[in-house]
């Protein structure tokens, strides 16, 4: 039994692998403050809570732990570590014997570990690795080489954000410009990696790019109407106080609006283009007009669920805030005018407008390109 290998898929795999390597070796951004070599995994042998006190529902003080280093050159050594509690539930952590922690090691001139070491947080790389492994396994088993290419595009996206986008923003480069350029590049890479260099992929790419451009214009031009400062982003103020007060947080926030919606736009564009191609394959006699109408029919069905998807995705992270409003009896008019809520409304509505425009445009382009392809093959 011969296994048929698609040469185009192999070329796509090679290109994506090369992109991953190039992005991986990029220097990125060096803050020059922390040494990754000094962070190692350690097992908590015992925990001393005698210096921890409770104020209301929060804990404060210092928790001291005895730890055994389990990786690196100092593996097997026992050290004393401190876990400083600052009174914030979302930031604080408590350790018990048997837990694994990530600790930061500092050394004196003689190479000895300076104690107590700082306990950074619980060690979660093991669970993250298993979860990612399950994702890779299911993706490759279900979609084969195409799934592997999708995985590579996923890695390219992560590396592009970490090695290109984030460093560029930290260096003060125009947030909107660099974000839009990277979003366009990732859109093209992901769609052609999954769909191949086909008319279907071209239609999906064109539709997605139209939606991305529209959301970018709406975010940048309409952002002033909402009067939302970029400090609504998590840890934005911490970033300013870390020596980056020159950054334009508002422009970064507005750029996040079209970056966040670009994934849904790609999804919808590929859905409609794939549906049109499938219809054309099943019935080669359909005209371009009929294919366009089929794409519009699919688009109308998908838009409803996709806009709801955006709403749930954006609001899910603020569920506790909504619970707080209800618990306090906050009036709806107050809720809708709060900047945190208004920011999510802006995200959802601008992304939804992009989706509504992507659907008909992709249907038209897909019907035209794929219909023309069938006519030329006849």
C-alpha positions as CSV (number, residue, x, y, z in Angstrom):
1,X,0.0,0.0,0.0
2,X,1.4,3.3,-1.1
3,X,1.1,6.4,1.0
4,X,0.4,9.4,-1.1
5,X,2.4,12.5,-0.1
6,X,1.3,15.9,-1.2
7,X,4.4,17.7,-2.5
8,X,2.8,21.1,-1.8
9,X,2.2,20.2,1.8
10,X,5.8,19.1,2.2
11,X,7.0,22.4,0.8
12,X,4.7,24.3,3.2
13,X,6.2,22.2,6.1
14,X,9.7,23.1,5.0
15,X,8.9,26.8,4.8
16,X,7.1,26.9,8.1
17,X,10.0,25.0,9.8
18,X,12.5,27.5,8.4
19,X,10.4,30.3,9.7
20,X,10.3,28.7,13.2
21,X,14.1,28.4,13.2
22,X,14.6,32.0,12.0
23,X,12.2,33.3,14.7
24,X,13.7,31.1,17.4
25,X,17.2,32.4,16.8
26,X,16.2,36.1,16.8
27,X,17.7,37.9,19.8
28,X,14.3,39.4,20.8
29,X,14.4,41.9,23.7
30,X,17.1,41.8,26.4
31,X,16.1,43.8,29.5
32,X,19.3,42.8,31.1
33,X,17.7,42.3,34.5
34,X,17.1,38.7,35.1
35,X,19.2,35.6,34.4
36,X,17.1,32.6,33.2
37,X,19.9,30.3,34.2
38,X,19.2,31.2,37.8
39,X,15.6,29.9,37.8
40,X,15.3,26.2,38.7
41,X,12.8,23.7,39.8
42,X,12.7,22.7,43.5
43,X,10.6,20.4,45.7
44,X,9.1,21.9,48.9
45,X,10.3,19.7,51.8
46,X,8.6,21.8,54.6
47,X,6.8,25.1,55.0
48,X,7.0,27.5,57.9
49,X,3.9,29.7,58.3
50,X,4.8,31.3,61.6
51,X,5.5,34.7,60.0
52,X,2.2,34.7,58.1
53,X,-0.8,36.5,59.5
54,X,-4.3,36.9,58.2
55,X,-6.1,40.2,57.7
56,X,-9.7,39.5,56.7
57,X,-9.7,37.1,53.9
58,X,-6.1,37.7,52.8
59,X,-2.7,36.5,54.0
60,X,0.3,38.7,54.5
61,X,3.8,38.3,55.7
62,X,6.6,35.8,54.7
63,X,6.3,32.1,54.3
64,X,9.6,30.3,54.7
65,X,10.2,26.9,53.0
66,X,12.9,24.3,53.0
67,X,13.5,23.3,49.4
68,X,15.5,20.6,47.5
69,X,16.7,21.7,44.1
70,X,15.7,19.1,41.5
71,X,17.4,20.3,38.3
72,X,20.5,22.1,37.2
73,X,24.1,22.0,38.4
74,X,22.9,22.4,42.1
75,X,20.6,19.5,41.9
76,X,20.2,17.7,45.2
77,X,21.2,20.7,47.3
78,X,18.8,21.9,50.1
79,X,18.1,25.7,50.4
80,X,15.9,27.9,52.4
81,X,13.4,30.1,50.5
82,X,11.1,32.9,51.2
83,X,7.6,33.4,49.7
84,X,6.6,37.0,50.2
85,X,2.8,37.6,50.5
86,X,1.6,41.0,49.4
87,X,-2.0,40.7,50.3
88,X,-3.4,40.2,46.8
89,X,-5.2,36.9,46.1
90,X,-4.5,37.0,42.4
91,X,-0.8,37.3,43.0
92,X,-0.1,35.5,46.3
93,X,0.6,31.7,46.5
94,X,0.9,29.3,49.5
95,X,3.2,26.3,49.4
96,X,2.9,22.9,51.2
97,X,5.3,20.0,51.6
98,X,5.4,18.0,48.4
99,X,4.7,21.0,46.1
100,X,7.1,21.9,43.3
101,X,8.2,25.5,43.0
102,X,10.2,27.7,40.6
103,X,13.0,29.4,42.6
104,X,15.5,32.2,41.6
105,X,19.1,31.6,42.6
106,X,21.7,34.3,43.3
107,X,25.3,33.5,43.9
108,X,28.1,35.3,45.9
109,X,31.7,35.8,44.8
110,X,32.6,32.3,46.0
111,X,29.8,30.7,44.0
112,X,27.7,29.9,47.0
113,X,23.9,30.3,46.9
114,X,22.7,33.5,48.6
115,X,19.9,32.5,51.0
116,X,17.0,32.8,51.5
117,X,16.3,32.3,47.8
118,X,13.2,33.8,46.2
119,X,10.3,31.5,45.5
120,X,8.8,32.7,42.2
121,X,5.7,30.6,41.9
122,X,4.5,27.0,41.6
123,X,6.2,25.0,38.9
124,X,3.7,24.4,36.2
125,X,5.8,23.4,33.1
126,X,5.1,19.7,33.6
127,X,1.3,20.2,33.4
128,X,1.7,22.7,30.5
129,X,3.9,20.2,28.6
130,X,1.4,17.4,29.0
131,X,-1.5,19.6,27.9
132,X,0.5,20.9,24.8
133,X,1.5,17.3,24.0
134,X,-2.2,16.2,24.0
135,X,-3.0,19.1,21.7
136,X,-0.2,18.2,19.3
137,X,-1.2,14.5,19.3
138,X,-4.9,15.1,18.6
139,X,-4.1,17.7,15.9
140,X,-1.7,15.5,14.0
141,X,-3.8,12.3,14.4
142,X,-6.9,14.1,13.1
143,X,-5.4,16.2,10.3
144,X,-2.1,14.4,9.4
145,X,0.4,16.6,7.6
146,X,-2.1,19.4,7.3
147,X,-2.5,19.3,11.1
148,X,1.3,19.3,11.5
149,X,1.5,22.4,9.3
150,X,-1.2,24.0,11.5
151,X,0.9,23.2,14.5
152,X,3.9,24.8,12.9
153,X,1.8,27.9,12.1
154,X,0.8,27.9,15.8
155,X,4.5,27.9,16.8
156,X,5.3,30.6,14.2
157,X,2.5,32.8,15.7
158,X,3.8,32.4,19.3
159,X,7.4,33.1,18.2
160,X,6.3,36.1,16.1
161,X,4.5,37.6,19.0
162,X,7.2,37.0,21.6
163,X,10.3,37.6,19.4
164,X,9.0,40.4,17.1
165,X,5.8,42.1,18.3
166,X,6.5,42.4,22.0
167,X,10.1,43.6,21.6
168,X,9.0,46.1,19.0
169,X,6.4,47.5,21.3
170,X,8.8,47.8,24.2
171,X,11.2,49.7,21.9
172,X,8.5,52.3,21.3
173,X,7.9,51.4,17.6
174,X,4.5,52.6,16.4
175,X,2.1,50.1,18.0
176,X,-0.6,50.3,15.3
177,X,1.8,50.0,12.4
178,X,3.9,47.1,13.7
179,X,0.8,45.3,15.0
180,X,-1.1,45.6,11.7
181,X,2.0,44.4,9.8
182,X,2.5,41.4,11.9
183,X,-1.2,40.5,11.9
184,X,-1.3,40.6,8.1
185,X,1.9,38.5,7.9
186,X,0.5,35.9,10.3
187,X,-2.9,35.8,8.6
188,X,-1.2,35.0,5.3
189,X,1.1,32.4,6.8
190,X,-1.6,30.6,8.8
191,X,-4.2,30.5,6.0
192,X,-1.8,29.3,3.3
193,X,-0.2,26.8,5.7
194,X,-3.6,25.3,6.4
195,X,-5.3,25.7,3.0
196,X,-2.2,25.4,0.7
197,X,-1.6,27.8,-2.2
198,X,-5.1,27.4,-3.6
199,X,-7.9,29.6,-4.7
200,X,-9.7,28.6,-1.5
201,X,-6.9,29.9,0.6
202,X,-6.6,33.1,-1.4
203,X,-10.3,33.8,-1.0
204,X,-10.1,33.2,2.8
205,X,-7.0,35.4,3.0
206,X,-8.5,38.3,1.1
207,X,-11.7,38.1,3.2
208,X,-9.8,38.0,6.4
209,X,-7.5,40.9,5.5
210,X,-10.5,43.0,4.6
211,X,-12.0,42.4,8.0
212,X,-8.7,43.0,9.8
213,X,-8.2,46.3,7.9
214,X,-11.8,47.4,8.8
215,X,-11.4,46.5,12.5
216,X,-8.1,48.4,12.6
217,X,-9.6,51.5,11.1
218,X,-12.6,51.3,13.4
219,X,-10.4,50.8,16.5
220,X,-8.0,53.6,15.7
221,X,-10.5,56.1,14.5
222,X,-13.3,55.2,16.9
223,X,-11.2,54.6,20.0
224,X,-11.2,58.3,20.9
225,X,-15.0,58.3,21.1
226,X,-14.9,55.8,23.9
227,X,-12.2,57.7,25.8
228,X,-10.6,54.6,27.2
229,X,-7.0,54.8,28.4
230,X,-4.7,51.8,27.7
231,X,-4.3,51.3,31.4
232,X,-7.4,49.1,31.3
233,X,-5.1,46.3,30.1
234,X,-3.9,44.0,32.9
235,X,-0.5,45.0,34.4
236,X,-0.3,48.1,32.2
237,X,0.6,50.3,35.1
238,X,3.3,47.8,36.3
239,X,4.8,48.2,32.8
240,X,5.0,51.9,33.1
241,X,6.6,51.7,36.5
242,X,9.1,49.2,35.2
243,X,10.9,52.0,33.3
244,X,8.7,52.2,30.2
245,X,6.7,55.3,30.9
246,X,7.3,56.5,27.4
247,X,5.0,53.8,25.9
248,X,1.6,54.8,24.4
249,X,-0.6,52.4,26.2
250,X,-3.8,53.6,24.5
251,X,-2.4,52.9,21.0
252,X,-1.2,49.5,22.2
253,X,-4.7,48.8,23.6
254,X,-6.4,49.8,20.3
255,X,-4.0,47.6,18.4
256,X,-5.0,44.7,20.7
257,X,-8.6,45.2,19.4
258,X,-7.8,44.1,15.8
259,X,-5.1,41.6,16.9
260,X,-7.6,39.8,19.1
261,X,-10.3,39.6,16.4
262,X,-8.0,38.5,13.6
263,X,-8.2,34.9,14.6
264,X,-12.0,34.8,14.4
265,X,-11.8,36.6,11.0
266,X,-9.5,34.0,9.7
267,X,-11.7,31.2,11.0
268,X,-14.8,32.6,9.3
269,X,-13.0,33.3,6.0
270,X,-11.7,29.8,5.8
271,X,-15.1,28.3,6.8
272,X,-16.9,30.1,3.9
273,X,-14.1,29.5,1.4
274,X,-14.0,25.8,2.2
275,X,-17.8,25.5,2.0
276,X,-17.8,27.1,-1.4
277,X,-15.0,24.8,-2.7
278,X,-16.8,21.7,-1.3
279,X,-20.0,22.7,-3.1
280,X,-18.1,23.3,-6.3
281,X,-16.5,19.9,-6.1
282,X,-19.8,18.1,-5.5
283,X,-21.5,20.0,-8.3
284,X,-19.0,21.3,-10.9
285,X,-21.9,22.7,-13.1
286,X,-22.8,25.4,-10.6
287,X,-22.1,29.0,-11.9
288,X,-20.1,31.6,-10.1
289,X,-23.3,33.3,-9.1
290,X,-24.7,30.2,-7.5
291,X,-21.5,29.5,-5.7
292,X,-21.5,33.1,-4.3
293,X,-25.1,32.6,-3.1
294,X,-24.1,29.3,-1.4
295,X,-21.2,31.1,0.3
296,X,-23.6,33.9,1.5
297,X,-26.0,31.3,2.9
298,X,-23.2,29.6,4.9
299,X,-22.0,33.1,6.0
300,X,-25.4,34.0,7.4
301,X,-25.5,30.8,9.4
302,X,-22.0,31.2,10.8
303,X,-22.0,34.9,11.6
304,X,-24.5,34.4,14.4
305,X,-22.5,31.9,16.3
306,X,-19.2,33.7,15.6
307,X,-20.3,37.0,17.1
308,X,-21.5,35.2,20.2
309,X,-18.1,33.5,20.3
310,X,-16.4,36.8,20.4
311,X,-18.8,38.0,23.2
312,X,-18.1,35.0,25.3
313,X,-14.4,35.1,24.7
314,X,-14.1,38.7,25.7
315,X,-16.5,38.7,28.6
316,X,-15.3,35.4,30.1
317,X,-12.3,37.0,31.7
318,X,-14.5,39.6,33.4
319,X,-17.1,37.3,34.8
320,X,-16.1,38.0,38.4
321,X,-16.5,41.7,37.7
322,X,-20.0,41.2,36.4
323,X,-20.8,39.1,39.6
324,X,-19.5,42.0,41.7
325,X,-21.8,44.5,39.9
326,X,-24.8,42.3,40.5
327,X,-23.8,41.6,44.1
328,X,-23.6,45.4,44.8
329,X,-26.7,46.2,42.8
330,X,-24.9,48.5,40.4
331,X,-27.3,50.1,37.9
332,X,-27.0,49.0,34.3
333,X,-26.3,52.5,33.1
334,X,-23.3,52.7,35.5
335,X,-22.0,49.4,34.3
336,X,-22.2,50.3,30.6
337,X,-20.3,53.5,31.2
338,X,-17.4,52.0,33.2
339,X,-14.3,51.9,31.1
340,X,-13.5,48.2,31.8
341,X,-17.0,47.2,30.5
342,X,-16.9,49.8,27.6
343,X,-13.5,48.4,26.5
344,X,-15.1,44.9,26.2
345,X,-18.1,46.3,24.4
346,X,-15.7,48.0,22.0
347,X,-13.8,44.8,21.4
348,X,-16.9,42.8,20.8
349,X,-18.7,45.2,18.5
350,X,-15.7,46.1,16.4
351,X,-14.8,42.5,16.0
352,X,-18.4,41.6,15.1
353,X,-18.5,44.3,12.4
354,X,-15.4,42.8,11.0
355,X,-17.0,39.4,10.9
356,X,-20.1,40.7,9.2
357,X,-18.0,42.2,6.4
358,X,-15.8,39.2,6.0
359,X,-18.7,36.9,5.3
360,X,-20.1,38.4,2.1
361,X,-16.7,39.5,0.7
362,X,-15.2,36.0,1.2
363,X,-18.3,34.4,-0.4
364,X,-18.0,36.7,-3.4
365,X,-14.3,36.2,-3.9
366,X,-14.5,32.4,-3.3
367,X,-17.4,32.0,-5.7
368,X,-15.6,34.0,-8.3
369,X,-12.2,32.4,-8.0
370,X,-13.4,28.8,-7.6
371,X,-16.1,29.2,-10.2
372,X,-13.6,30.5,-12.6
373,X,-11.3,27.6,-11.8
374,X,-14.0,25.1,-12.6
375,X,-14.8,26.8,-15.9
376,X,-11.2,26.7,-17.0
377,X,-10.8,23.0,-16.1
378,X,-13.9,22.0,-18.1
